[in-house]
Amino acid sequence: MINLGAGINPEDIEKKSFAIIDSEVPEPRPFQNDEWKIARRLVHTSADFELLSLLCFHPDAVTKGIEALLSGCTIVTDTEMARMGITSGRMNRLSCHPECFINNEQVKENALAKKTTRASAALDYSLPYLDGGIYVVGNAPTALIRLLQLVNENKCRPALIVGMPVGFVNAAESKELLIMQKDVPFITITGRKGGSALAACVVNQLAELALMKKEKKN
């Protein structure tokens, strides 16, 4: 059997993957500079070039996301999978704290009492952490819809929303609502595609950009 991985370290594999993506998406690319780095990371994570036609950035998304991370913000995710996908090493260097409340006992009780989804109840529970933080949705449209309701009611103002719920029921519609609002910067994938892995990889790339900026200052 041929050992295709012999003598190749992970960093070299990533660099080669990025080079392949760059070669398959020649200039002029749909995104430039830091936005392209995020877009390329999404393609690298999914091997899906269609995401480039679905990806949408608020004009201030990258700037505000980096600023929030450099300030040591809290990152709240809708799923444990998204939280676990955010690289702890980068977060520690930025003094940022990923949180997920979906399995919190109080959240479970609140969801039953209010006859709502745990994702929506977890969003309500996370309200004290949302101002100036980053909210990451990789699974539940109900969490994104509830968050947008709270933003509209001026009850919270995240620095950035990474909105990438996936599926056939209200996923596309919730992201349309996200794009329509102008108050909070966002990064989203329109349509049905999304997922926790993609949402987490956006945060990881933003963290990498934030660390590069931090190192330049020092």
Rosetta blueprint (number, residue, H / E / L):
1 M L
2 I L
3 N L
4 L L
5 G L
6 A L
7 G L
8 I L
9 N L
10 P H
11 E H
12 D H
13 I H
14 E H
15 K H
16 K H
17 S H
18 F H
19 A H
20 I H
21 I H
22 D H
23 S H
24 E H
25 V L
26 P L
27 E L
28 P L
29 R L
30 P L
31 F L
32 Q L
33 N H
34 D H
35 E H
36 W H
37 K H
38 I H
39 A H
40 R H
41 R H
42 L H
43 V H
44 H H
45 T H
46 S H
47 A L
48 D L
49 F L
50 E L
51 L H
52 L H
53 S H
54 L H
55 L E
56 C E
57 F E
58 H L
59 P L
60 D L
61 A H
62 V H
63 T H
64 K H
65 G H
66 I H
67 E H
68 A H
69 L H
70 L H
71 S L
72 G L
73 C L
74 T E
75 I E
76 V E
77 T E
78 D L
79 T L
80 E H
81 M H
82 A H
83 R H
84 M H
85 G H
86 I L
87 T L
88 S H
89 G H
90 R H
91 M H
92 N H
93 R H
94 L H
95 S L
96 C L
97 H E
98 P E
99 E E
100 C E
101 F L
102 I L
103 N L
104 N L
105 E H
106 Q H
107 V H
108 K H
109 E H
110 N H
111 A H
112 L H
113 A H
114 K H
115 K L
116 T L
117 T L
118 R H
119 A H
120 S H
121 A H
122 A H
123 L H
124 D H
125 Y H
126 S L
127 L H
128 P H
129 Y H
130 L H
131 D L
132 G L
133 G L
134 I E
135 Y E
136 V E
137 V E
138 G L
139 N L
140 A L
141 P H
142 T H
143 A H
144 L H
145 I H
146 R H
147 L H
148 L H
149 Q H
150 L H
151 V H
152 N H
153 E L
154 N L
155 K L
156 C L
157 R L
158 P L
159 A L
160 L E
161 I E
162 V E
163 G E
164 M L
165 P L
166 V L
167 G L
168 F L
169 V L
170 N L
171 A H
172 A H
173 E H
174 S H
175 K H
176 E H
177 L H
178 L H
179 I H
180 M H
181 Q L
182 K L
183 D L
184 V L
185 P L
186 F E
187 I E
188 T E
189 I E
190 T L
191 G L
192 R L
193 K L
194 G L
195 G L
196 S H
197 A H
198 L H
199 A H
200 A H
201 C H
202 V H
203 V H
204 N H
205 Q H
206 L H
207 A H
208 E H
209 L H
210 A H
211 L H
212 M H
213 K H
214 K H
215 E H
216 K H
217 K H
218 N L
